[in-house]
Amino acid sequence: MRIAIRRRGHRRRPHRARGGFRARRAGRGHRNHRRRRRRAVPAASAWFHDIPADAAERIRSASLPPTTIVAGDADLLTGVPPVADYAAALGADLVWLAACGHYPWVQHPTAFRDAITRWLGRD
């Protein structure tokens, strides 16, 4: 809430908290990093070095953990074909919820919970 205060015939600017949410949330290290606008060199170099030559093949040949995807058949944001392709690429079980959009856990929480419970209880 902003309050303008009049004192001795002149108008004062509304008071605003200094720094706002970001300043309160950010620690000293984050502020220093922002001020210098530099990246952490060890972290950046670790990302790009020592990658095995066969990394892509190792990722493709790795066994995938059991996965299920619960999706709505009326998802206008993602659409049906990309979800089906994603499930096929992961080798995942795919459960379609009828008349459900992009957020099945919000739109049909009981059906979503039932699908997950069935999947968790499988052998």
Buried (B, 14 or more C-beta within 10 A) or exposed (E): EEEEEEEEEEEEEEEEEEEEEEEEEBEEEEEEBEEEEEEEEEEEEEEEEEEEEEEEEEEEEEEEEEEBBBBBEBBEEEEBEEBBEBBEEBEBBBBBBEEBBBEBEEBBEEBBEBBBEEBEEEE
